Structure formats: C-alpha cells, structure tokens
Amino acid sequence: MNSITLLQPQKIVFGEGSMKELSKDAILEHANRILFLVATPLLSNVRELVKNIHFKNKEIHLVEYKFLGEPTFSQFETLLKENEGFNPEVVIGVGGGSVLDCAKLLAALINNSQKLTEVVGIGFLNGRKIKLICVPTTSGTGSEVSPNAILLNEETQAKSGIISPYLVPDACYLDPLLTMGLPPKLTAETGIDALSHCIEAYTNKFAHPTVDVYALQGIQLISENLLKAYNNGNDVEARSALLLGSMYGGLCLGPVNTSAVHALSYGLGGKFHIAHGLSNAILMPEVLRFNLSANPKRHAEVARALGITLDGTDEEIALAGIEKIEALSKACNIPQRLTQIGVTEAVLPELADIAMNVTRLLKNNPREVTREDAINIYKKLL
C-alpha cells in the first residue's frame, strides 16, 4: 500500500442551521479584523450574522463577490489590491467554489511577499498567516475541505491550479439550508462536478483505500439525490446528501485529485467560458469509456455505487454505470453534445493542446491520453 497524506480542516461543522454557529467559533475570539468575501445572494444572511453579539467590538469588512463565471488572474489581483490594506486576521468565504477559492487565496497572499504567478502549481506557497474559514453554498467543488484553488489564466485560456497544504481552511461550516436557493441548472451542474471528483478519484492511477471510502460514499449520495434536488430544490434531505457528497469529493482532491475529465474540460472553461460543472458533465461519459479498459473492475465498482445491480462482466457493469450517468445528466436537462454549447470541430486541436498542458491531472489518468486521443474524445461528443 503506497503512502498517502490526507489533509482536511481541523474543524468541520455539518448540519442544518450550522451557519448560525459560526459567530461562536474559537478562531474569531481573539481576532479583531475579519474579512467576509460573500456571494451576492448570501449578503443578507451574513449581514444578519455579523449583528450577532459575538461580533461586537470587532472590525468587519464585508466584501461582495461580483465576478461572473470563474475568476481570472486579473480579477483576483484586483480583489487582492482592494483588500490587502484592511490586513485581516481572519478571512471567511461564503459562496460557491469560485468565492471560496478566492477567499483561500486572499488569506494566503494578503501581505505575502509572493506574487500570484509564483504560487501557481503544486507546493509553491510559502505559508499562510491569516486564519481561514469556508462556508459553501453549492454542492460541487468541495473547495471548503481541499488544498486547491483554481483561477482562469487569460493568457493561456486555461485554468491554473494553486495546490498547497496552506490552502486547507482552518474550519468549514456546511449548512444545507444555504444551498436551498440554488437554481435547478446550477444544482445539476455543480452536482455532476462533485460526482466527477469522486469517480475520478476512485478510478485514478493513484487511488488509495483511505480515499476510496470517501469516493464511493460520495458517488452513492450524489447519484441517489441529484435528481431529487433538481426537481425539488426545497428537499432538505436531498440537499444535505448532495452537500455531504460534495464534501467527500473535496476530501478526495488533496491526496488523489482528478484526471482526464477535468484536464479536457479546462479548455472549454478557458476558451469558451463554459461552466466547469457543465464541461465535466458533457465529457465524463466518453472519458470513462476511454478509460474503462485500463481497470474494468474499478469502473464496475463505480457502477455498483451508482446503483447498478446488473449481473455480467466488469465491462458490462461498467458500461451500464456510464449509461446511468448519461441518463442522470439528461434527466437534469444538461446538454450532451459539444455542439450544443458552441464548440465546432475546427477548435478541437486547440482544445487538445490546452488539455495536454494540464499534466498535473493527466498523470493521474488510468490510461495515457495522447493529443490524438483527446481530439477523438472531443469528436465523439460533437
């Protein structure tokens, strides 16, 4: 059994209404300056929270996260310049994955001699002196428990990852009630993103028993509850299950991470500004078909976690699992073809070039992906 390092917040609070407990967190007791980075729909919730008696005599800086789509290098640099003068002792991110990623990077880079471009990649961040708390409001990225932050590089038209133990939050609060207002489209796309984290972790070249338990449980929770939450956004049990499944996916990202589905999606996000979850939803079935031969048993076990009870060979069971993913995606009205989101055959070589540069993820894939392979996968989805 290979060695592995598991990283997660020191404190994880999960449950309905847990957001209300945030003001009592020990991290805040001795902090005088607290910066909240908040998604617009949650501003009223946070304003109500900061009125709490536990925040009296503290300087609160409430920053509305206004970026549309995935944040770019230049947008984050602007956010950093606007807020480094406040010199917070704690940064609290409240929102979806992009909000949390920016909050994590603010906590790491405010008053840090390192520049953003110097910390891109794995293990380049030199530390973090500011405390960090994350509160997710979507069930997708798992950023609240992961060491990852992702920004869009305008120059390369691809996403860049900053991966570091220093980006793991000190605490996170997972309150399913905060996800109740998520529209059906975002529920579906973020849910499939979380599902892809779990599936890619379990079928990963570096899959490990200590992470497998998270991955399989996440697959089961998400596959059983995504359509329920899509059809009824007020189903708190389904929302809770999705949020928990997303957290499990996030716990897979540090020690194992994703592979070719995410690598091939990077160009779609960078060049076409397609939402991350939507890109993964379109790509995942075809990438899994490509990968299946590398480890049929693992792919069959994924299918079992998805609820497949078919008797047959590992290949037959695995293919039924892939069809289950496609059926779930269709039931949530997610486009199935690249042409539906404006991608033409002419740009496939460029998309493949972008994907080939995402070596930190491609190295994890159970089967080697060449540039020609990438183009062929894209072609099958036109």
N, C-alpha and C positions, 0 to 999 in steps of 0.2 A: 504494500500500500504506500503510495507516494506521500511525501509530507505536504501539508497544506496549511495556510494561515487564514483563519476566519476573523473578519473584522466586523464589528457592529457597535451601535451606540451603547454607552454604559446604561442608559435608561430608555426603555421602550414602553410607552403607555398606550394601551389599545382599549377602545370601548366607546359606546355611545355617550356623548357629553364630556369626553375626556379633555376637550379643548378648555373647558372651564377650570381644569386643574392646573393649567399652565402657569397661571399667575402665582401659584404656590411653590413652583419649582425652586429647589435649593440653589440652582445656578444663578437665579435672579436676586437672591437675598443680599449679596454683597456687591451687586452691580448697580452703578448709578446712571450709566448711559446705555440705553437699549434701543437698538435699531430694528424696526419691523420692516421687512420687504413683503408686500402683500398684493395678491391678485385683486383686481378691481372688485369682483363680486363679493369678496370677503372683507372689504374695508369696514362695513358697518359692524360686523362681528368683532373685528379687532378693536375698533373704537370703544365698543361696549366693554370689551375685556380690559382695556387699559384704564377704564374708570374704576376698576376694582381697587379696593383699599390697599392691596398688596403692592400696587404700583405708585402709591403716593410718595412724594419726595424723590421721585426718580425722573430723569430727563428722558423722555420718549421721543424718538424720531420715527414718524410713520411715513414710509415711502411707498407710493403706489407703483406697482409694476405695470408699465404701459406698453411694453413691446408686444407686437403681434407676431405670431409664429415663433420659431426657435431663435433665441438671441444670438446676435453676431458678436464677433470680437469688438467691433467699434461701438456697438451698443453697450456692451459690458464696460468698456473703457470709460464711456460717458458716465455710466452709473457709478463706477468707482471714483471718478474725479468729483462727482457731485456729493459723495457721502464720506470720503475719507477725512474731511475736516471735522466731522462730528466725533470721530475717534471712539466708536462704541466699545463697550466691554462685552456686550452680547449682541449677536445678530440672530434674529428669528425670522425664518422664511415661512410664509403661509400661502400655499398655492399649488399649482401643478408642477411638473418636473422642471420646467424652464425656470420658474420662480425659485425653486429650491436649489437648482444648480447655481444660479446667480448669487443666492444668499450664501451658499457654501464658499464660493469664490470671493465674495466680499469679505467674509470672515477671515479668509486666508491671506488676502492681498492688501487689505487696508493697512497702511503703514508698514508694508513689507518692502524690502529693497528689491525684491524680484519683480520683474515685469511679467505680464500675462504670457507673452510669447516664450518666455524662459521656462515656464512650468508645463507647457503642453507635452503630453506623453505620460509615461509611467514612472513615477517615483522622483520627479524633479523638484517638487515643492519642498522648501526647506523648513517648514513648520507652520504653526497657527497659534497665535497668542490670544485671539478673541474667541470666546465661547460661542457655541453654535447649537441652535435648536431648530428642528424642521417639523412642519405641520403640513402633511399632504392633503390636497383637496381633490385629487383624482386618483384612480386606481390603475396606475400604468407604469411609471418609471421605476418605482422603488427607490428613488433618489434619497429618501429620508433615512435609509439604512446603508447606503452604498458609499464606496470611496470614489465615486465617479462624478464628474461634471462635464457636460457637453456643450460646446459653443460652435456656431457656424463660422467657418473661415471664408470670408468674402473672396479672398484671392484664389483659393483652390476650389471653391464651390463645393467643398466637402466639410463634414463636421469633424471637429477635433476634440479629442478626449483629454481631460486632465485627470489623471488617476493617482491618488495618493492616500495613505492612511490618515493624513491630516484633514482630509475632506469628509471623513466619517463624523457625523454630528455627535455632540455630547449627549443629546437627548432627542427623542422624537415623540410626538403625540399623534396618534392615529384615531381620528374621530369619524366614524362612518356617517354621522349626521352632516358633516361638512361636504360630503360627496353627493348628497341627495339632490342638489340642484343642477347636477351635471347633465347637459342635454344628451339625448339618445345617441347622436352621432359621436360625440366625444366619449361617451360611455363605452361604445363599441370599439372605437379605435384605440383608446388607452387600455382597454381590457385585452385586446389582441396583442398589444405591445407587451403587457405583463405576461401573457401566455407564452409569447415567443422567448422571453427571458428564461422561463422555466424549462421550456422544451430544448432550447439551445444549450442550456447548462447540463441537462441530462444526457443529451446526445453528443456532448462536447468531447473532443480528444482528451481533455484533461478532467473529465468528470470524476467525482470523488464521492465515496459513501457519505461523508459528512455533509455534503451539499445535496446529494440525491434526495434525501428526505424532504428538504425544502422544495426541491423542484417538483417531485411527484405530487406532494400535497398541494402546491400551487396550481399545477395543471388540473387536478381534480376540482378544486374550489372554483377556479375561473370557468372551466368548461361547464360545470353544473349551474352556474349562477349568472353568466354574462347575459344570456337572452332574457332571463327574468328581470334583470336590472334595466336592460334595454327597453323592454315592453312596459315596465312599471318602475319608474325612477324613484318612487317612494317606498319600494320594497326594502325595508331596512335590513332584513336578514340577508338578502342578495347583495346589498351594498356592503355589508360587513364582510361577507365572504370574499367579495372582489378585493376589498382593501387588504384583507389578510393575505389573499393570494398574491397580490401585487407586492406586499412586503416580503413574502417568501422569495419572489423573483428578484427583488433587490438584494436579498441576502446571498443570492447566487452570483451576483455580479462581481463582487470583490475577488473571491477565491477562484472562480472558474470563468465567468464572463460569457459573452455571446460569441457568435461565429459568423458564418457566411450570410445569413438572413440580414443581419444588421450591417455587415460590410457592403452588401449590394444595395442596401437602402440609402446609404449615405449620399450618393449622387442624386437620388430622387429628392432628398431633402435640400441639398445644396443648390442644385441647378434648377429644379422645378418648384422648390419650396413646398413640396408635398409633406403633409403632416407625418411625423415619424411613425406613429401607430398605423396609419393607413398604408404607408410604404411597406411596413413589415407584414401587414395582413395580406397584401397582394403577393408578396414574394415568398412567404413562408411555405405554402404547399409545394411549390415547384422546387424550392431548395431542399426540402425534406425528401422529395422523390429522388433528387440527385444524390443526396447523402445516404439514402437507405441501404445501399449495397455495402457501405463501409461498416455498418453494425446493425443488421436486421433485428437482433434481439433487443437492443436498446430502443429502437424505434417501435417495436411491438409493445414494449413495456410502457412507452408513452401512450400508445393507443389504448392500452388497458386503463391507464389513468384517465383518459378521455371518456371512458365508459364503454369501450368496445368489448363485447362479450363473444364475438365470433370465434369459432374453432377453425384452426387452419395452421398454415406455416407462419413463421415470423413475418415473412414478406407480405403475405395476405392480410395478416392482422395489422401490420404497419400501414399498408395502403388504405385499409378501412379507417384507420385513425386519421390519415391525411384527408380522406374524403369527409370525415366528421368535422375537421377544422374548416374545410371549404363550405360545408353546409351551415355551420355556425356563422361564418362570415357573411354568407348570402342572406341568412335569416335576419342579420343585423343591417342589411342593405349596404354593405361595404362593396365598392367596385371590385371586380375580379380581374380586369384586364388593364394593362398599362395604357392602352389607347383611350380608355375611359377617363384617364387623368391627364391626357395631353401628351403622352410620350409616343414618339414615332420611331421607326426603325433607324432613321438617319442618325439619331443621337446615341444609339446603343454602344458603339465603340467608345464614345466619350464617357458614358456611364461606367463601362467596364474598366476604363483607365482609372477613374476615381476609386472604384472598388478595389482595384489591385494595390492601391496605395494604403489601404486600411489593413496593414499587415498584422497589427496587434490583435485583430479579430480573426482574420483569415487563418492565422497559425493555429487557432483553436478548432477549426472545422474538421470533422471526422474524415473528410475526403478532400484531397487537394483540389483547389479551384484555380484553373488557369484563366487567362483573359478570354480565350475562346469558349471555355465553359460558361463564363459569366455572360458573354454575349448570347450564347444558346439558351441560357435560362431566361434572360430577358425576352428573347424572341418567342419562346413558348408562351409568354404572357401577353403578347400583343393582341 
